[in-house]
């Protein structure tokens, strides 16, 4: 693990995944952490050198001063990781909030990426997002259970109910094994505190990425799951229309958590997007 300074006093935990080829950076969805990408990257390690990180307030990264989760801070984390590893125009993959993070990073520093693959990026037209205040996702996060008797207990709990029950066992195992801290009394506690996750969701409608998508000039693949009700094909089309070099892809039989539901299928989609064929 490499600890990298970012903005608002954040220290980002970042990781090299191995592999061989041009650099490929992964940005995770809200509530997760960088290690959930390891099952998917195993199908791409022959073609790319992989990197990932825990976004601020997630995993082993610290939270920003004043619990300020303005989403531009996630872009700051992306750029800090790229600079620390010395990555030269990497490819990048972002899922959900991570998709917004890599788009915001490219908007902030045009030419950063060789190409992007964004699976259901949380980038809505004005007026189409969830409400800023009283956001139901934020309210749900505040009710999230944080403490379990053990990691095996947490795994059993998550695997028995949606949405985690839809995750591939390897992705769920990575989420649990790297997403919980051991507590002195023998229990384990979720690293991503529910108050932080709730604030991330609350701030989701505030960022201005949609208005600046025209500044994203690198090739972009926008993908969604056919069963998802989070980012639909219609929203993807609206995003793509604003970018000069964007295409869309809908993955049959999958939902919003597709990169964790069927890592091999999404890895194949990423390979097509970046390498063709």
C-alpha positions as CSV (number, residue, x, y, z in Angstrom):
1,X,0.0,0.0,0.0
2,X,1.2,3.5,-0.9
3,X,-0.2,6.5,1.1
4,X,-0.6,9.6,-1.1
5,X,-1.5,13.1,0.1
6,X,-4.5,14.6,-1.6
7,X,-6.6,17.7,-0.9
8,X,-8.4,18.7,2.4
9,X,-5.9,16.7,4.4
10,X,-6.8,13.4,2.8
11,X,-4.3,10.5,2.6
12,X,-5.2,8.1,-0.2
13,X,-4.3,4.4,0.1
14,X,-3.3,3.2,-3.3
15,X,-2.2,-0.2,-4.7
16,X,-0.4,-1.7,-7.7
17,X,-2.2,-4.8,-8.9
18,X,0.5,-6.2,-11.1
19,X,0.0,-7.2,-14.7
20,X,1.9,-6.3,-17.8
21,X,1.2,-3.6,-20.3
22,X,0.0,0.0,-20.4
23,X,-1.3,1.5,-17.0
24,X,-4.9,1.0,-16.2
25,X,-6.4,2.8,-13.1
26,X,-9.6,1.6,-11.4
27,X,-12.0,3.8,-9.4
28,X,-14.6,2.0,-7.2
29,X,-18.3,2.8,-6.4
30,X,-19.5,4.5,-3.3
31,X,-19.3,2.4,-0.2
32,X,-16.7,0.0,-1.6
33,X,-12.8,0.1,-1.9
34,X,-10.1,-0.5,-4.4
35,X,-9.6,-4.2,-3.7
36,X,-13.0,-5.2,-5.1
37,X,-11.5,-4.8,-8.5
38,X,-9.0,-7.7,-8.1
39,X,-11.4,-10.4,-9.4
40,X,-12.1,-8.4,-12.6
41,X,-8.5,-7.4,-13.1
42,X,-7.4,-11.0,-13.1
43,X,-9.0,-11.2,-16.6
44,X,-7.0,-8.2,-17.8
45,X,-3.6,-8.7,-16.2
46,X,-2.2,-10.1,-19.4
47,X,-2.8,-6.8,-21.2
48,X,-2.5,-4.1,-18.6
49,X,-0.6,-3.0,-15.5
50,X,-3.2,-2.4,-12.9
51,X,-3.6,0.3,-10.2
52,X,-6.4,1.0,-7.8
53,X,-7.0,3.1,-4.7
54,X,-9.5,3.7,-1.9
55,X,-11.4,6.9,-2.4
56,X,-11.5,9.4,0.4
57,X,-13.6,8.1,3.3
58,X,-13.3,4.5,2.0
59,X,-11.1,1.6,2.8
60,X,-7.8,2.7,4.3
61,X,-8.0,6.3,3.0
62,X,-8.8,9.0,5.4
63,X,-11.8,11.3,5.4
64,X,-11.6,15.0,4.3
65,X,-11.4,17.8,6.8
66,X,-14.9,18.8,8.0
67,X,-16.4,15.8,6.3
68,X,-16.4,17.8,3.1
69,X,-17.4,15.3,0.5
70,X,-17.7,17.6,-2.5
71,X,-17.2,15.1,-5.4
72,X,-14.5,17.2,-7.0
73,X,-12.4,15.8,-4.1
74,X,-12.6,12.3,-5.6
75,X,-11.2,13.7,-8.8
76,X,-8.3,15.2,-6.7
77,X,-7.7,11.7,-5.3
78,X,-7.6,10.2,-8.9
79,X,-5.0,12.8,-10.0
80,X,-3.0,12.4,-6.8
81,X,-2.7,8.7,-7.5
82,X,-1.7,9.2,-11.1
83,X,1.0,11.7,-10.1
84,X,2.4,9.6,-7.3
85,X,2.8,6.5,-9.5
86,X,4.0,8.6,-12.5
87,X,1.4,7.2,-14.8
88,X,1.6,8.6,-18.3
89,X,-1.9,8.9,-19.9
90,X,-3.3,5.8,-18.3
91,X,-6.5,4.0,-19.3
92,X,-9.1,4.3,-16.5
93,X,-12.2,2.4,-15.4
94,X,-14.7,3.9,-13.1
95,X,-17.8,2.3,-11.6
96,X,-20.8,4.5,-10.4
97,X,-19.3,7.2,-8.2
98,X,-15.8,6.1,-9.5
99,X,-17.0,6.8,-13.0
100,X,-17.9,10.3,-12.0
101,X,-14.5,10.7,-10.4
102,X,-12.5,9.8,-13.5
103,X,-14.7,12.0,-15.7
104,X,-14.2,14.9,-13.2
105,X,-10.5,14.3,-13.2
106,X,-10.3,14.5,-17.0
107,X,-12.4,17.7,-16.9
108,X,-10.1,19.2,-14.3
109,X,-6.9,18.2,-16.3
110,X,-7.7,17.6,-19.9
111,X,-5.5,15.0,-21.6
112,X,-4.9,13.0,-18.4
113,X,-6.3,9.7,-19.8
114,X,-5.8,7.7,-23.0
115,X,-9.3,6.4,-22.8
116,X,-12.1,5.9,-20.2
117,X,-14.5,3.1,-19.5
118,X,-17.3,4.3,-17.1
119,X,-19.9,1.9,-15.9
120,X,-23.0,3.8,-14.9
121,X,-21.2,7.0,-13.9
122,X,-23.2,9.1,-11.5
123,X,-23.5,12.1,-13.8
124,X,-27.0,13.4,-14.2
125,X,-28.5,16.2,-16.2
126,X,-29.7,19.1,-14.1
127,X,-33.0,18.2,-12.4
128,X,-32.7,14.5,-13.1
129,X,-30.7,13.5,-10.0
130,X,-31.9,12.5,-6.5
131,X,-32.6,15.4,-4.2
132,X,-29.6,17.0,-2.5
133,X,-31.3,17.1,0.9
134,X,-33.2,14.1,2.3
135,X,-31.6,11.8,-0.3
136,X,-33.0,8.3,0.2
137,X,-29.6,6.7,-0.5
138,X,-28.1,8.9,2.2
139,X,-30.8,8.0,4.6
140,X,-30.3,4.3,3.9
141,X,-26.5,4.6,4.5
142,X,-27.2,6.0,7.9
143,X,-29.0,2.8,8.8
144,X,-26.2,0.5,7.6
145,X,-24.9,-2.1,10.0
146,X,-21.2,-1.4,10.8
147,X,-20.2,-4.1,13.4
148,X,-20.2,-7.9,13.0
149,X,-18.9,-10.7,15.1
150,X,-16.3,-11.6,12.4
151,X,-15.5,-11.2,8.8
152,X,-17.1,-14.6,8.1
153,X,-20.3,-13.4,9.9
154,X,-20.3,-10.3,7.7
155,X,-19.8,-12.3,4.6
156,X,-22.7,-14.6,5.5
157,X,-24.9,-11.6,6.2
158,X,-24.2,-9.8,3.0
159,X,-24.4,-12.9,0.8
160,X,-28.0,-13.6,2.1
161,X,-29.7,-10.4,0.9
162,X,-29.6,-8.0,-2.0
163,X,-27.8,-6.1,-3.4
164,X,-24.7,-7.9,-2.1
165,X,-26.2,-11.3,-2.7
166,X,-25.9,-10.7,-6.4
167,X,-22.1,-10.1,-6.2
168,X,-19.6,-12.7,-7.4
169,X,-18.3,-14.6,-4.3
170,X,-14.7,-13.5,-5.0
171,X,-15.8,-9.8,-5.2
172,X,-17.9,-10.1,-2.1
173,X,-15.0,-11.8,-0.3
174,X,-12.6,-9.0,-1.3
175,X,-15.2,-6.4,-0.1
176,X,-15.4,-8.0,3.3
177,X,-11.7,-9.0,3.8
178,X,-10.4,-5.6,2.9
179,X,-13.4,-3.5,4.0
180,X,-13.4,-4.3,7.8
181,X,-11.1,-3.4,10.6
182,X,-10.5,-5.8,13.6
183,X,-11.7,-4.3,16.9
184,X,-10.1,-5.0,20.3
185,X,-13.2,-6.9,21.5
186,X,-12.8,-9.4,18.7
187,X,-15.5,-7.9,16.4
188,X,-15.0,-6.3,13.1
189,X,-16.1,-2.8,12.0
190,X,-16.8,-1.4,8.5
191,X,-14.0,0.9,7.5
192,X,-16.3,3.1,5.4
193,X,-18.3,4.8,8.2
194,X,-22.0,5.2,7.5
195,X,-21.9,8.9,8.3
196,X,-19.3,9.4,5.6
197,X,-21.1,7.2,3.1
198,X,-24.3,9.1,3.7
199,X,-22.6,12.4,3.1
200,X,-21.1,11.1,-0.2
201,X,-24.6,10.2,-1.3
202,X,-26.0,13.5,-0.1
203,X,-23.4,15.4,-2.2
204,X,-23.9,13.3,-5.3
205,X,-26.3,15.7,-7.1
206,X,-24.2,18.8,-6.5
207,X,-21.2,18.3,-8.8
208,X,-21.3,19.8,-12.2
209,X,-19.7,17.1,-14.4
210,X,-22.7,16.9,-16.8
211,X,-22.4,20.5,-17.8
212,X,-18.7,20.0,-18.6
213,X,-18.8,16.7,-20.4
214,X,-17.9,18.4,-23.7
215,X,-14.4,19.0,-22.2
216,X,-13.9,15.2,-22.1
217,X,-12.2,14.7,-25.5
218,X,-10.5,11.3,-25.0
219,X,-12.4,8.2,-26.2
220,X,-15.1,7.2,-23.6
221,X,-17.1,4.0,-23.3
222,X,-20.3,4.4,-21.3
223,X,-21.8,1.1,-20.1
224,X,-24.8,0.1,-18.1
225,X,-26.6,-3.1,-17.0
226,X,-29.8,-3.9,-18.8
227,X,-31.4,-4.7,-15.5
228,X,-30.3,-1.5,-13.8
229,X,-32.6,1.3,-12.8
230,X,-29.7,3.6,-11.6
231,X,-28.2,4.8,-14.9
232,X,-30.4,3.7,-17.8
233,X,-29.6,3.5,-21.5
234,X,-31.5,6.8,-22.0
235,X,-29.2,8.6,-19.4
236,X,-26.1,7.0,-21.0
237,X,-27.3,8.4,-24.4
238,X,-27.7,11.9,-22.9
239,X,-24.1,11.7,-21.4
240,X,-22.7,10.4,-24.7
241,X,-24.3,13.2,-26.8
242,X,-22.3,15.8,-24.8
243,X,-18.9,14.2,-25.5
244,X,-17.1,14.3,-28.8
245,X,-15.8,10.7,-28.7
246,X,-18.2,8.5,-26.7
247,X,-20.0,5.3,-27.3
248,X,-22.5,3.3,-25.2
249,X,-22.8,-0.4,-24.4
250,X,-25.6,-2.2,-22.5
251,X,-24.7,-5.5,-20.8
252,X,-27.5,-8.0,-20.9
253,X,-28.7,-9.6,-17.7
254,X,-26.7,-7.4,-15.3
255,X,-27.5,-4.6,-12.9
256,X,-25.8,-1.6,-11.4
257,X,-23.2,-3.7,-9.7
258,X,-22.2,-5.6,-12.8
259,X,-18.4,-5.1,-12.4
260,X,-18.8,-7.0,-9.1
261,X,-21.7,-9.3,-10.2
262,X,-19.9,-10.7,-13.3
263,X,-16.3,-9.5,-13.3
264,X,-15.4,-11.6,-16.3
265,X,-18.2,-10.2,-18.5
266,X,-17.3,-6.6,-17.6
267,X,-13.6,-7.3,-18.1
268,X,-14.4,-8.6,-21.6
269,X,-16.3,-5.4,-22.3
270,X,-13.3,-3.3,-21.1
271,X,-11.0,-5.3,-23.3
272,X,-13.2,-4.6,-26.3
273,X,-13.3,-0.9,-25.5
274,X,-9.6,-0.4,-25.0
275,X,-8.1,-3.0,-27.3
276,X,-10.8,-3.6,-29.9
277,X,-11.9,-7.0,-31.1
